[in-house]
Amino acid sequence: MNELTMLQGEQTRAILQTLIDRKVPAIMTYSVGHKWHAAKISLAELGAARLTSLIPLSENARPINVQPGQAVGISVKHEYGKFIFEATVVCVEPPTEVGVGGSIVLSMPEKIEIVQRRSYFRVEVPESLKVDVQLWHHGYMIAQDEVPIERCWQGELVDISAGGAQVAISRGQEADLRKGQYVSMRFTPLPYEQPLVLNAQIRAMLPTADGESICLGLQMVGLEASREGREVLSRLVGVVEQYYQINKSSARTQDFQTTAHEVSQGRD
C-alpha cells in the first residue's frame, strides 16, 4: 500500500475513456501567483493527443485562470482509489453549450498514478509519537527554514491521510486563520526522517473536547500538479501505512497485556 500504482500507454487511454463514459467528476488544481486553486471539471472528450475537459457553471464557482503551457494537476475518485496525473494546458475555449462555462484542452498525460482508497482514510498519530507542525501563510516563502518563527503557527498533528490532516493549535493562535485559507505546513512524520513540506487549505476550525485547543481540518492541495508533489504524496501514503501498523501493533500489545492480567487475576 505504501507505493503508488502507475498506468502508462494504452492503460492511460483506457482509464481516461472509462472516466469520460461514466461521467466521473474531476478536480483540477493549478497555481496562480504562488497560490493554489482547485476547480471542479468534467472530462469530456479524448483525442489522439489531447484531453478536453468542460467547466461546469456554478453560482459560487470562481473563474478558472489558466494559460496555455501551464501545468495543472487532475485527480479523480473512482472505485478503488484516486487517479491522479499532470497535464499541460493546450488552450482554453469559450462555451459552446448551455450550462457550461467553457472548455480546457489538455495534453495527454504520459502516465496516471493510482492511490488506493485506504490511503485516504484518516489514521491517528500513534500515542508514542508527538509530531510538531509548523504552519505559515502560503506563498510567504518557499522553504520553511526561511520563514521567521514568529511568522509560524505551532501545532501538533492529530491524524493524517493521503488527502488531509487534523492539526491542533493552542487557543489564541487562530485569530489570523479562517476557513478556506491556504497555508503551507511542515512536519517530520517519524524521528530522524526528512521533514515533509506541502500546501493545504483550511476546511474546518473546531474547538477540541477540552476546549484548550483549536483543531484545524486541512486538505492537501497541489500534489498532483508536479513530480515533486507526487513524491510528497507517495511519502504521505507511506506515513499513513506506518502509523496504521504502529497503531495496530500497539492495540495487539494492549490486548495481550489485558488478557494476561485477567488470567493472572483469575488464578489469584
TIMAR-822993 format. One record per residue: chain; y, x, z of N, C-alpha, C, CB in turn. Coordinates in steps of 0.02 Angstrom, whole numbers. Glycine has a CB too. Example, Ala and Ser with C-alpha at 12.3 -4.5 7.8 and 13.67 -1.06 7.14 Angstrom:
<atoms>
   chain      n_Y      n_X      n_Z     ca_Y     ca_X     ca_Z      c_Y      c_X      c_Z     cb_Y     cb_X     cb_Z
       A     -284      660      390     -225      615      390     -165      660      390     -224      565      452
       A     -112      642      354      -53      684      357        2      645      394      -30      704      286
</atoms>
This chain:
<atoms>
   chain      n_Y      n_X      n_Z     ca_Y     ca_X     ca_Z      c_Y      c_X      c_Z     cb_Y     cb_X     cb_Z
       A      -60       40        0        0        0        0       63       43        0        0      -46       59
       A       57      106       17      117      146       26      142      177      -39      104      200       75
       A      116      155      -96      141      179     -160      157      119     -204       89      225     -193
       A      205      130     -250      223       78     -298      175       81     -357      296       85     -321
       A      151       23     -379      110       20     -439      156       20     -500       65      -43     -438
       A      135       56     -553      179       62     -611      145       34     -673      196      136     -623
       A      184       -4     -712      162      -30     -777      203        3     -832      169     -107     -780
       A      170       21     -887      205       52     -943      179       24    -1009      196      129     -941
       A      215       39    -1063      193       20    -1130      183      -54    -1139      130       55    -1146
       A      126      -73    -1167      112     -143    -1181      107     -185    -1118       48     -149    -1221
       A       88     -153    -1062       86     -190     -999      156     -215     -980       58     -145     -943
       A      206     -173     -994      275     -192     -980      295     -254    -1020      323     -135     -994
       A      281     -253    -1085      298     -309    -1127      261     -372    -1106      283     -293    -1200
       A      198     -363    -1088      157     -421    -1070      184     -455    -1007       84     -399    -1059
       A      202     -416     -957      226     -447     -895      295     -478     -906      229     -396     -839
       A      338     -446     -946      403     -475     -961      396     -542     -997      445     -426    -1003
       A      350     -545    -1044      340     -608    -1081      314     -663    -1034      291     -597    -1140
       A      271     -643     -987      246     -691     -939      302     -719     -895      192     -659     -895
       A      346     -674     -873      402     -696     -832      449     -742     -870      441     -635     -806
       A      459     -727     -935      501     -770     -977      469     -838     -987      514     -736    -1045
       A      405     -839    -1003      369     -901    -1016      369     -947     -955      297     -887    -1039
       A      363     -917     -896      359     -955     -834      428     -968     -803      315     -920     -785
       A      480     -945     -837      549     -956     -816      560     -934     -743      567    -1030     -823
       A      535     -875     -727      542     -848     -660      613     -819     -653      488     -794     -644
       A      652     -841     -603      720     -815     -594      719     -741     -574      758     -856     -542
       A      772     -706     -592      777     -635     -577      844     -620     -543      770     -593     -642
       A      848     -563     -511      910     -539     -481      930     -474     -515      901     -529     -403
       A      991     -470     -537     1018     -409     -566     1066     -377     -517     1052     -423     -634
       A     1056     -313     -502     1103     -276     -459     1139     -225     -502     1066     -242     -400
       A     1203     -217     -488     1244     -170     -526     1302     -146     -483     1270     -201     -592
       A     1330      -90     -501     1383      -60     -462     1449      -61     -501     1365       12     -441
       A     1502      -80     -466     1569      -78     -495     1615      -47     -443     1595     -151     -516
       A     1646        9     -462     1691       42     -415     1658       63     -351     1749       -2     -399
       A     1596       89     -356     1557      112     -299     1536       55     -252     1597      162     -260
       A     1542       -8     -275     1519      -64     -235     1463     -100     -272     1578     -112     -220
       A     1412     -119     -234     1355     -153     -265     1367     -228     -267     1291     -137     -226
       A     1341     -258     -320     1344     -330     -329     1275     -355     -350     1399     -350     -381
       A     1260     -417     -334     1197     -447     -354     1211     -515     -387     1150     -456     -293
       A     1175     -529     -441     1186     -592     -477     1119     -620     -500     1233     -581     -538
       A     1113     -686     -497     1053     -719     -522     1057     -724     -598     1045     -789     -490
       A     1002     -708     -631      998     -714     -703      931     -746     -722     1007     -645     -737
       A      924     -762     -785      862     -790     -810      840     -749     -872      870     -866     -828
       A      781     -720     -869      755     -683     -926      739     -733     -982      692     -641     -907
       A      766     -721    -1042      763     -773    -1093      725     -754    -1156      832     -791    -1113
       A      731     -692    -1179      700     -675    -1244      683     -601    -1246      748     -693    -1302
       A      625     -587    -1275      601     -519    -1281      600     -498    -1354      531     -511    -1249
       A      641     -447    -1371      643     -423    -1440      603     -360    -1448      714     -412    -1461
       A      609     -329    -1506      572     -268    -1520      591     -211    -1473      582     -246    -1592
       A      656     -207    -1457      679     -152    -1414      732     -175    -1365      706      -95    -1456
       A      733     -241    -1352      785     -266    -1307      760     -328    -1270      849     -282    -1345
       A      794     -342    -1214      778     -398    -1172      842     -437    -1161      745     -376    -1105
       A      842     -501    -1177      902     -542    -1169      895     -585    -1106      913     -587    -1231
       A      948     -584    -1065      948     -624    -1004     1008     -672    -1007      951     -580     -941
       A     1000     -730     -977     1053     -780     -975     1085     -781     -906     1026     -849     -993
       A     1150     -797     -905     1187     -802     -843     1197     -876     -827     1256     -764     -847
       A     1161     -903     -779     1170     -975     -763     1240     -988     -735     1117     -998     -712
       A     1268    -1046     -752     1333    -1065     -725     1324    -1092     -654     1367    -1118     -770
       A     1369    -1072     -610     1367    -1096     -541     1438    -1096     -514     1321    -1052     -497
       A     1453    -1147     -474     1521    -1153     -447     1538    -1094     -401     1529    -1218     -408
       A     1489    -1068     -366     1501    -1014     -318     1490     -944     -347     1457    -1024     -258
       A     1466     -941     -408     1449     -876     -438     1513     -838     -457     1405     -886     -500
       A     1512     -774     -443     1567     -731     -464     1555     -706     -535     1576     -672     -414
       A     1608     -691     -572     1598     -664     -639     1558     -598     -636     1667     -651     -673
       A     1514     -589     -684     1474     -529     -687     1512     -477     -730     1403     -543     -717
       A     1531     -423     -699     1572     -373     -732     1530     -311     -749     1631     -353     -688
       A     1493     -316     -804     1454     -258     -827     1478     -239     -897     1377     -274     -828
       A     1468     -175     -913     1492     -148     -977     1434     -117    -1016     1547      -96     -965
       A     1438     -116    -1083     1387      -82    -1122     1377      -10    -1100     1405      -84    -1197
       A     1315       10    -1095     1299       77    -1072     1288       83     -997     1353      123    -1092
       A     1303       29     -960     1296       31     -888     1224       19     -867     1342      -21     -855
       A     1200       56     -818     1132       46     -791     1133      -10     -740     1106      112     -760
       A     1082      -52     -742     1075     -107     -695     1003     -108     -670     1095     -175     -727
       A      993     -139     -613      925     -148     -587      905     -220     -589      921     -121     -515
       A      843     -234     -605      817     -302     -609      758     -308     -561      797     -321     -682
       A      757     -361     -522      700     -374     -478      679     -447     -486      717     -359     -404
       A      613     -457     -487      585     -524     -496      527     -533     -448      562     -535     -570
       A      530     -585     -406      474     -600     -362      426     -645     -400      498     -635     -297
       A      363     -623     -402      313     -663     -440      243     -648     -412      316     -647     -516
       A      209     -701     -395      140     -699     -372      130     -648     -316       94     -683     -430
       A       97     -591     -331       75     -546     -278      126     -492     -259       13     -513     -299
       A      186     -494     -288      234     -442     -269      301     -451     -303      206     -375     -286
       A      340     -398     -299      406     -397     -332      404     -346     -388      462     -381     -280
       A      425     -367     -447      428     -323     -506      500     -296     -511      407     -361     -572
       A      507     -231     -516      573     -200     -519      576     -152     -578      591     -164     -453
       A      635     -148     -610      644      -99     -663      718      -87     -675      609     -123     -728
       A      732      -32     -708      800      -14     -726      809      -24     -801      815       60     -707
       A      868      -47     -820      883      -57     -891      956      -40     -903      868     -131     -914
       A      974      -34     -966     1043      -18     -985     1073      -77    -1023     1046       47    -1028
       A     1135      -94    -1007     1168     -150    -1041     1183     -129    -1113     1234     -170    -1004
       A     1158     -167    -1161     1172     -155    -1232     1236     -189    -1252     1113     -179    -1277
       A     1242     -253    -1234     1303     -290    -1248     1305     -353    -1206     1309     -307    -1323
       A     1365     -382    -1200     1374     -445    -1165     1399     -496    -1216     1425     -438    -1105
       A     1365     -553    -1221     1381     -602    -1271     1409     -666    -1239     1320     -618    -1314
       A     1455     -700    -1272     1484     -762    -1245     1433     -818    -1245     1546     -783    -1286
       A     1446     -871    -1205     1399     -927    -1202     1391     -963    -1269     1420     -976    -1148
       A     1330     -985    -1282     1317    -1022    -1344     1285    -1090    -1329     1272     -982    -1390
       A     1275    -1105    -1265     1245    -1169    -1246     1275    -1193    -1180     1169    -1164    -1241
       A     1270    -1258    -1170     1298    -1289    -1109     1258    -1267    -1048     1298    -1366    -1116
       A     1294    -1253     -994     1261    -1235     -931     1246    -1162     -924     1199    -1274     -924
       A     1265    -1123     -973     1252    -1051     -972     1318    -1013     -978     1203    -1029    -1028
       A     1327     -963     -936     1390     -926     -937     1391     -866     -983     1405     -903     -869
       A     1344     -863    -1029     1340     -807    -1075     1273     -772    -1067     1397     -757    -1063
       A     1265     -717    -1104     1202     -681    -1100     1216     -606    -1098     1158     -698    -1160
       A     1169     -570    -1069     1173     -497    -1064     1112     -469    -1100     1177     -473     -989
       A     1123     -429    -1150     1068     -397    -1186     1055     -329    -1154     1084     -390    -1262
       A      993     -318    -1135      973     -257    -1101      924     -217    -1143      941     -273    -1033
       A      923     -151    -1132      873     -110    -1165      805     -125    -1135      890      -34    -1157
       A      752     -113    -1174      685     -123    -1148      670      -71    -1094      632     -119    -1206
       A      647      -92    -1037      630      -42     -985      570       -1    -1006      617      -77     -918
       A      572       63     -988      516      107    -1003      456       91     -959      536      180     -996
       A      470       68     -898      416       53     -851      439       -1     -802      394      117     -813
       A      391      -34     -773      404      -83     -720      362      -62     -660      386     -156     -744
       A      393      -62     -602      358      -45     -541      346     -108     -500      396        8     -500
       A      290     -110     -465      272     -169     -426      266     -149     -353      206     -200     -452
       A      302     -186     -312      296     -178     -240      256     -238     -214      366     -173     -205
       A      202     -224     -178      159     -278     -153      198     -323     -105       97     -249     -118
       A      183     -387     -108      219     -436      -67      215     -419        8      190     -506      -78
       A      161     -390       30      153     -374      101      208     -326      125       84     -342      113
       A      232     -284       80      284     -236       99      350     -270      118      296     -187       44
       A      358     -333       97      420     -369      111      415     -412      174      438     -413       53
       A      357     -407      209      352     -439      274      381     -392      326      277     -457      291
       A      422     -419      371      454     -377      422      402     -351      472      509     -416      458
       A      408     -288      490      368     -259      543      415     -233      597      320     -203      517
       A      397     -244      660      439     -221      714      433     -145      722      420     -256      780
       A      487     -115      744      485      -44      759      437      -35      819      556      -15      775
       A      389       11      815      343       22      871      379       36      936      295       79      855
       A      352       11      991      384       20     1056      391       93     1075      344      -17     1110
       A      349      135     1047      351      207     1063      409      243     1028      285      240     1044
       A      443      208      983      497      240      945      564      208      962      483      234      869
       A      616      248      959      684      223      962      720      251      901      721      245     1030
       A      735      207      854      763      228      790      837      211      788      725      194      731
       A      879      262      794      951      252      791      974      242      719      988      313      822
       A     1024      199      712     1051      183      646     1126      193      647     1032      110      625
       A     1152      224      594     1224      228      584     1242      184      524     1247      302      573
       A     1294      144      533     1320      102      479     1392      120      466     1313       27      496
       A     1413      117      403     1483      129      388     1502       90      326     1496      204      379
       A     1567       82      316     1591       45      258     1564       76      194     1668       43      256
       A     1529       34      154     1502       59       92     1557       83       46     1460        5       57
       A     1547      141       16     1596      168      -30     1645      214        3     1633      112      -63
       A     1643      220       70     1690      265      104     1678      337       82     1685      258      181
       A     1615      358       87     1595      423       62     1521      418       43     1607      480      115
       A     1499      463        0     1430      458      -24     1381      481       30     1421      500      -87
       A     1394      537       62     1348      564      111     1370      547      181     1342      640      103
       A     1323      522      222     1341      502      290     1366      561      330     1282      469      325
       A     1341      621      317     1362      680      354     1437      693      346     1323      742      331
       A     1467      665      294     1538      674      282     1580      620      316     1553      675      208
       A     1548      570      344     1584      514      375     1598      530      448     1545      448      367
       A     1660      531      470     1675      543      541     1640      493      585     1751      540      554
       A     1617      515      642     1578      473      687     1616      411      708     1557      512      749
       A     1684      417      714     1723      359      734     1726      306      680     1794      381      753
       A     1705      323      619     1704      275      564     1638      238      561     1718      310      498
       A     1591      254      604     1524      226      601     1513      176      657     1471      280      604
       A     1471      126      643     1444       82      695     1376      111      714     1438        8      670
       A     1363      113      779     1300      140      804     1254       82      824     1312      187      863
       A     1192       85      802     1145       32      819     1074       57      825     1148      -22      767
       A     1028       11      835      958       27      842      917      -18      797      934       21      916
       A      870       11      761      828      -27      715      780      -71      754      789       21      668
       A      778     -136      737      735     -184      770      672     -195      729      772     -251      781
       A      680     -210      666      622     -217      621      644     -200      550      594     -290      623
       A      595     -194      506      611     -171      438      558     -196      389      616      -95      436
       A      579     -204      326      533     -217      271      559     -179      211      526     -295      256
       A      526     -185      154      549     -152       94      613     -184       68      496     -154       41
       A      630     -243       92      689     -278       67      745     -288      116      669     -343       41
       A      732     -274      180      784     -287      229      768     -257      297      795     -361      236
       A      813     -268      343      805     -241      411      847     -281      459      823     -166      414
       A      832     -275      523      874     -300      576      897     -241      619      838     -354      619
       A      961     -238      632      990     -184      672     1030     -215      728     1035     -137      628
       A     1017     -193      789     1054     -218      847     1111     -170      863     1007     -226      909
       A     1172     -197      869     1229     -156      888     1257     -186      953     1284     -155      832
       A     1288     -144      994     1314     -168     1058     1374     -213     1046     1334     -109     1102
       A     1384     -260     1093     1441     -305     1090     1507     -267     1085     1441     -352     1151
       A     1552     -292     1046     1617     -260     1037     1623     -222      972     1630     -215     1094
       A     1565     -202      944     1567     -165      880     1573     -211      820     1506     -122      873
       A     1562     -276      830     1557     -322      773     1624     -346      747     1516     -381      792
       A     1679     -325      779     1745     -351      762     1762     -341      688     1798     -318      804
       A     1744     -285      660     1761     -270      590     1704     -285      542     1782     -198      583
       A     1653     -320      565     1596     -336      522     1596     -411      508     1530     -314      555
       A     1569     -430      451     1565     -501      432     1506     -513      386     1632     -524      399
       A     1483     -574      384     1429     -592      338     1452     -582      266     1408     -666      350
       A     1408     -556      224     1423     -544      154     1450     -474      141     1473     -594      131
       A     1468     -438      194     1497     -371      186     1442     -321      166     1531     -348      250
       A     1461     -273      123     1415     -220      104     1428     -158      147     1423     -202       29
       A     1374     -128      171     1380      -68      212     1329      -17      189     1369      -86      288
       A     1340       45      209     1290       98      200     1257      109      267     1322      164      171
       A     1194      129      265     1157      141      327     1115      203      322     1114       80      345
       A     1105      234      380     1066      296      383     1023      293      446     1112      359      383
       A      959      310      438      914      313      496      855      358      480      889      242      516
       A      823      384      531      765      427      524      704      387      549      773      495      563
       A      660      364      505      606      319      525      559      348      577      566      300      464
       A      541      412      569      496      446      615      524      515      631      424      451      585
       A      511      540      691      538      606      709      518      660      657      512      627      778
       A      564      704      645      554      763      601      553      744      526      489      798      618
       A      563      681      510      568      662      439      640      669      416      543      589      429
       A      648      670      350      715      668      321      744      598      330      714      689      246
       A      808      592      345      837      525      353      839      487      287      907      530      382
       A      838      422      292      846      378      235      918      353      234      796      317      238
       A      949      355      175     1017      330      167     1016      278      111     1067      388      150
       A     1042      219      125     1040      166       75     1097      117       87      972      128       76
       A     1105       70       41     1157       19       45     1126      -48       61     1198       16      -21
       A     1164      -89       97     1139     -154      117     1196     -204      122     1101     -150      184
       A     1177     -268      121     1226     -322      131     1209     -359      195     1226     -371       70
       A     1260     -373      235     1250     -411      297     1239     -484      279     1311     -402      345
       A     1181     -510      295     1164     -579      280     1167     -625      341     1096     -583      249
       A     1164     -595      401     1166     -635      462     1193     -593      519     1096     -664      479
       A     1226     -626      567     1251     -593      628     1239     -642      685     1327     -574      622
       A     1191     -625      729     1173     -669      784     1167     -630      849     1107     -706      768
       A     1186     -660      905     1177     -625      969     1104     -620      986     1215     -662     1024
       A     1086     -565     1021     1017     -558     1044     1005     -604     1103     1003     -484     1063
       A      941     -611     1123      923     -659     1175      958     -643     1241      848     -659     1186
       A      968     -578     1256     1000     -560     1319     1076     -563     1315      979     -490     1340
       A     1103     -576     1255     1175     -582     1246     1213     -517     1248     1201     -627     1297
       A     1178     -461     1255     1211     -396     1261     1225     -363     1194     1170     -350     1303
       A     1192     -386     1142     1199     -354     1076     1207     -406     1022     1139     -309     1061
       A     1227     -382      963     1230     -424      903     1178     -397      855     1302     -423      871
       A     1136     -442      829     1084     -421      782     1107     -436      711     1016     -458      797
       A     1111     -383      671     1132     -389      602     1070     -396      557     1174     -328      580
       A     1068     -449      517     1016     -456      467     1041     -425      402      997     -530      457
       A     1007     -373      379     1030     -335      321      981     -342      263     1038     -261      339
       A     1009     -348      204      968     -349      143      984     -287      102      982     -414      101
       A      932     -248       85      942     -188       46      966     -207      -24      876     -147       41
       A     1011     -166      -52     1037     -180     -119     1038     -115     -160     1108     -211     -117
       A     1030     -122     -225     1039      -67     -271      981      -20     -280     1096      -28     -250
       A      925      -33     -246      869       14     -250      834       12     -318      819        0     -195
       A      841      -43     -354      807      -49     -419      845      -14     -475      798     -122     -437
       A      908        4     -463      952       23     -518      953       97     -534     1021        2     -502
       A      913      138     -499      913      209     -514      847      240     -491      973      245     -481
       A      832      298     -519      772      334     -498      775      352     -424      761      398     -541
       A      834      374     -402      842      393     -331      831      333     -286      911      423     -319
       A      857      275     -307      848      214     -268      775      194     -262      888      158     -298
       A      738      201     -317      667      182     -315      627      232     -273      639      179     -386
       A      650      294     -269      617      342     -224      628      320     -151      644      413     -235
       A      689      296     -136      702      270      -69      658      209      -55      777      253      -61
       A      652      166     -105      610      106      -97      538      126      -83      615       62     -160
       A      514      176     -119      445      199     -108      436      224      -37      428      255     -158
       A      486      259      -11      483      282       58      484      223      107      541      330       74
       A      525      173       92      527      113      135      459       79      138      580       64      109
       A      426       75       81      359       45       80      312       85      126      331       44        7
       A      319      151      124      278      193      167      295      183      241      287      266      149
       A      358      175      256      380      164      326      351       99      352      457      164      331
       A      354       47      312      326      -18      332      252      -11      349      335      -71      276
       A      215       26      308      144       36      320      132       77      383      111       70      259
       A      172      129      393      164      171      452      177      131      516      212      232      449
       A      231       93      517      247       53      576      192        1      588      315       18      568
       A      167      -29      535      114      -79      541       52      -48      573       97     -109      472
       A       34       12      550      -26       45      575      -17       66      648      -44      105      533
       A       43       90      666       56      109      735       52       48      781      126      142      741
       A       82       -7      759       80      -68      799        9      -94      806      124     -122      768
       A      -29      -89      752      -99     -113      753     -140      -71      801     -129     -110      682
       A     -130       -5      799     -166       40      843     -147       27      916     -151      113      825
       A      -82       15      929      -60        2      997      -90      -63     1024       17       -2     1000
       A      -95     -114      980     -124     -178     1000     -198     -169     1019     -116     -230      944
       A     -233     -129      979     -304     -117      993     -312      -81     1060     -337      -75      937
       A     -269      -32     1073     -272        5     1136     -259      -42     1195     -221       62     1136
       A     -209      -86     1187     -192     -134     1240     -250     -181     1253     -129     -174     1221
       A     -282     -205     1199     -339     -250     1207     -396     -215     1244     -363     -275     1139
       A     -407     -151     1226     -461     -113     1258     -447     -103     1332     -470      -45     1223
       A     -385      -86     1348     -366      -75     1418     -372     -140     1458     -295      -47     1423
       A     -352     -195     1428     -357     -260     1462     -429     -278     1476     -323     -315     1420
       A     -472     -268     1426     -543     -283     1433     -574     -239     1487     -580     -274     1366
       A     -558     -175     1485     -585     -128     1535     -564     -148     1605     -563      -56     1520
       A     -501     -170     1612     -476     -190     1678     -512     -253     1703     -400     -203     1675
       A     -522     -301     1657     -556     -362     1676     -628     -348     1697     -555     -412     1618
       A     -662     -302     1661     -731     -284     1678     -734     -253     1747     -760     -236     1625
       A     -686     -206     1759     -686     -172     1824     -671     -220     1881     -634     -115     1823
       A     -626     -269     1868     -610     -319     1919     -671     -363     1934     -550     -363     1896
       A     -709     -376     1882     -769     -418     1891     -822     -382     1932     -799     -437     1823
       A     -827     -317     1923     -876     -279     1961     -856     -275     2035     -884     -209     1933
       A     -790     -273     2047     -768     -270     2117     -784     -336     2153     -693     -256     2120
</atoms>
